[in-house]
């Protein structure tokens, strides 16, 4: 079982700062996924910034039409120091 996400902060460059329930912060880039049809709506930065944490992962849209597998978020993100977080 992978750690669950408890906080997601959208950043510039289609990146997300994610806090996991282990209190580890990681940065995840959505950029490599934007050419896949299912993720194309995220190219709209306004929509991208509406990321919500649900069910221990991140979702977009009222019907949660876009989400990411927690395994992907955990393994493909880079650990960052909370002190390095910049608004």
trRosetta pair geometry for C-beta under 8 A, 3 or more apart (Angstrom, degrees):
i j d omega theta_ij theta_ji phi_ij phi_ji
2 70 4.7 171 80 132 129 112
2 71 5.7 -179 -28 -87 152 55
2 73 8.0 135 139 67 145 91
2 74 4.6 -134 -165 -19 131 158
3 20 3.8 54 126 177 132 126
3 21 5.3 -164 -169 45 92 81
3 22 4.6 -71 -114 -13 145 108
3 24 7.0 95 74 41 172 112
3 70 7.7 -160 76 180 46 119
3 74 6.4 133 43 -104 87 125
4 20 6.7 135 75 -157 33 74
4 21 4.7 32 58 -12 85 124
4 56 3.2 -77 -138 -141 107 104
4 57 7.5 -88 -149 -49 73 53
4 70 6.9 -48 -111 -128 51 143
5 8 6.1 34 165 -57 132 98
5 18 5.3 -62 -128 -164 114 109
5 19 7.0 105 -158 73 67 49
5 20 5.9 -56 -97 -101 49 59
5 21 7.6 -109 -69 -26 5 79
5 53 5.4 -138 113 -131 102 113
5 56 6.0 118 33 178 67 47
5 57 5.8 86 25 -116 119 26
5 58 6.1 -29 83 -45 163 82
5 70 7.1 -152 -15 -119 97 96
5 73 6.6 -44 -55 135 126 157
6 19 5.4 -57 64 100 88 98
6 20 6.9 98 8 -164 88 16
6 21 5.3 107 -34 -76 118 71
6 53 6.4 80 -164 173 19 161
7 17 7.8 -20 118 111 99 84
7 18 6.9 154 86 -157 65 41
7 19 3.8 26 46 35 107 115
7 53 6.6 -72 -97 -40 16 151
8 16 5.5 -17 -164 -172 92 121
8 17 7.4 151 -156 77 42 51
8 18 5.6 -3 -105 -105 72 75
8 19 7.8 -132 -60 24 40 72
8 51 5.0 -97 122 126 132 124
8 52 7.5 124 53 178 129 5
8 53 5.2 159 0 -61 108 96
8 58 4.9 100 -89 -102 162 118
9 16 6.7 142 69 -163 46 64
9 17 4.3 -13 58 56 105 101
9 18 7.8 -157 24 -67 71 35
9 85 7.9 61 63 -155 157 119
10 15 7.8 130 -163 84 51 48
10 16 5.9 -36 -102 -104 50 77
10 48 6.1 132 -141 133 139 85
10 49 4.6 -153 74 -120 161 60
10 51 5.5 144 -58 16 106 121
11 15 4.4 -31 70 80 109 95
11 16 6.6 174 16 -94 88 23
11 17 6.0 74 -29 -20 123 94
11 27 7.7 -34 31 -139 145 105
12 15 7.0 10 77 31 39 99
13 29 7.3 -47 131 -127 98 99
13 31 6.8 -36 163 -57 75 128
14 29 6.4 67 103 -164 87 69
14 30 4.4 -108 165 63 102 95
14 31 4.5 132 79 -64 130 75
14 34 6.7 -53 -146 -53 165 129
14 42 7.1 88 -137 144 114 112
14 48 6.4 -82 -118 -158 77 153
15 27 5.7 0 -177 -174 118 101
15 28 6.8 154 -158 79 66 42
15 29 5.2 -34 -100 -99 81 65
15 30 7.1 -168 -90 10 27 80
15 31 7.6 -17 -63 -21 69 103
16 27 7.1 159 80 -154 46 54
16 28 4.9 -16 59 61 97 94
16 29 8.0 -177 19 -81 72 22
16 30 6.6 67 -14 -31 105 105
16 51 6.5 -36 -113 63 128 178
16 58 6.9 -17 -172 -87 166 170
17 25 6.3 -1 -178 -172 95 107
17 26 7.6 165 -155 85 52 35
17 27 5.6 -28 -100 -98 64 74
17 80 6.9 -68 -133 52 98 144
17 85 6.2 89 -157 -124 161 103
18 25 6.9 155 82 -155 47 56
18 26 5.1 -20 63 64 99 83
18 27 7.4 164 17 -94 81 22
18 28 5.7 29 -10 -2 126 114
18 58 7.4 -96 -106 -45 116 127
18 73 6.3 164 -128 179 177 117
18 77 6.3 -57 39 -139 127 167
19 23 7.2 -14 -170 -138 97 34
19 24 7.6 158 -152 82 54 37
19 25 5.3 -27 -97 -97 70 77
20 23 7.3 -57 78 13 70 16
20 24 5.0 -5 46 60 114 85
20 25 7.7 -167 11 -82 77 28
20 26 6.9 34 -21 5 110 108
20 74 7.3 68 -95 -104 144 93
21 56 7.7 -44 -22 -132 124 96
24 79 6.2 -55 -178 -127 109 104
25 79 7.1 100 82 -159 56 62
25 80 5.1 -64 111 70 102 86
25 81 7.3 52 61 167 120 6
25 82 5.3 130 -2 -77 144 71
25 85 6.9 -70 171 -65 161 115
26 73 7.6 129 86 162 134 79
26 74 7.5 123 27 -130 167 42
26 77 3.7 82 149 129 125 128
26 78 6.1 152 -160 72 84 30
26 79 5.3 -49 -99 -94 83 45
26 80 6.3 136 -124 10 26 84
27 77 5.9 169 76 -166 33 94
27 78 5.2 -20 56 59 90 89
27 80 5.1 63 -22 -28 102 130
28 68 7.8 140 156 122 153 171
28 73 5.6 -39 -91 -143 156 73
28 76 6.5 72 -134 99 93 88
28 77 4.0 -53 -76 -96 83 107
28 78 8.0 168 -75 17 43 65
29 32 6.4 75 111 -2 105 91
30 33 5.4 -69 -173 44 63 112
30 34 6.6 82 135 -54 85 90
30 39 7.1 -169 -180 -171 102 132
30 42 5.9 -99 152 149 141 150
30 48 7.1 -177 70 -143 157 116
31 34 6.0 -37 -154 -6 35 117
33 36 5.5 -45 -173 21 68 116
33 39 4.5 40 139 38 99 178
33 42 7.6 28 97 54 103 147
34 39 5.6 -113 -108 118 34 113
34 40 6.7 89 -175 -104 63 44
34 42 6.1 -118 -110 80 86 105
34 43 5.5 102 -162 -74 117 88
35 39 7.8 14 41 71 26 110
35 40 7.7 37 -137 -84 18 84
36 39 4.8 58 69 22 94 106
36 40 7.3 -138 88 -39 45 76
37 40 5.6 -28 -150 -13 36 119
38 66 6.6 146 157 -114 85 91
39 42 5.1 -33 178 18 77 122
39 66 6.4 107 -109 -144 58 129
40 43 5.8 -24 -173 -4 55 114
41 44 6.1 -38 180 21 58 109
41 47 5.6 -84 155 126 91 158
41 60 7.2 -179 101 115 119 139
41 61 7.7 36 113 -60 155 120
41 65 7.6 34 35 99 157 125
41 66 6.5 -150 60 -38 118 142
42 47 6.4 -130 -113 102 38 106
42 48 4.7 80 -165 -90 76 92
42 60 6.8 169 -87 -3 91 170
42 66 6.6 -168 -51 153 106 168
43 48 7.6 147 9 -47 3 119
44 47 4.1 57 87 15 108 112
44 48 6.6 174 87 -16 53 85
45 48 5.2 -49 -141 36 37 118
45 49 6.2 38 158 -22 66 104
46 49 6.0 -57 -153 34 27 110
46 50 7.2 29 148 -25 58 105
47 50 5.7 -56 -159 24 38 116
47 60 6.4 70 165 -174 89 132
47 61 7.9 14 -163 -66 107 78
48 51 6.9 -6 170 -40 48 97
48 60 7.5 -43 -114 -106 32 145
50 60 6.0 95 89 -139 93 88
50 61 8.0 93 105 -53 126 38
51 58 5.2 -10 -170 -169 110 116
51 59 7.5 137 -156 68 62 32
51 60 6.0 -48 -100 -78 56 89
52 58 7.0 141 73 -156 38 64
52 59 5.5 -35 68 67 90 82
52 60 7.1 142 18 -92 85 39
53 56 7.8 12 -178 -117 92 10
53 57 7.4 176 -148 91 64 22
53 58 6.0 -43 -96 -97 58 63
53 59 7.8 120 -125 19 13 80
54 57 7.0 -29 73 63 57 67
54 58 7.8 91 28 -135 68 21
54 59 5.0 -32 39 17 114 128
54 64 6.5 -94 69 -103 146 129
55 59 7.5 60 33 -31 105 127
56 70 6.1 -9 126 -83 101 140
57 67 5.7 69 116 -174 128 110
57 68 6.1 -158 -179 70 115 69
57 69 7.3 -71 -128 -156 147 13
57 70 4.9 -112 -88 -66 105 86
57 73 6.7 171 -139 -4 87 148
58 67 6.5 163 89 -145 52 69
58 68 5.7 16 57 30 96 104
58 73 7.1 132 9 -93 107 145
59 64 4.1 -28 -172 -138 141 90
59 66 6.7 145 -159 83 58 55
59 67 4.5 -23 -100 -92 78 96
60 64 7.5 111 60 -140 32 42
60 65 6.7 -55 91 59 77 78
60 66 4.3 -4 50 60 105 108
60 67 7.5 -171 17 -71 68 51
61 64 6.0 -176 77 -73 88 10
61 65 3.9 -10 68 20 161 97
61 66 6.1 102 3 16 117 82
64 67 6.0 15 174 -51 95 115
68 72 5.4 -112 176 76 100 124
68 73 5.3 106 117 -54 126 102
69 72 4.4 90 68 2 92 105
69 73 7.1 -167 91 -6 50 84
70 73 5.4 -55 -146 39 38 113
70 74 6.1 34 158 -18 70 108
71 74 6.0 -60 -147 39 26 107
71 75 6.0 2 166 0 66 117
72 75 6.5 -68 -134 47 22 95
72 76 5.4 -14 -179 13 64 124
73 76 7.0 -61 -114 50 13 89
73 77 5.9 11 176 -24 54 124
74 77 6.6 -66 -141 28 13 107
80 84 5.2 -116 178 71 100 126
80 85 7.1 110 127 -69 127 72
81 84 4.4 92 64 -4 87 105
81 85 7.9 -128 99 -24 56 73
82 85 5.8 -24 -167 -11 46 117
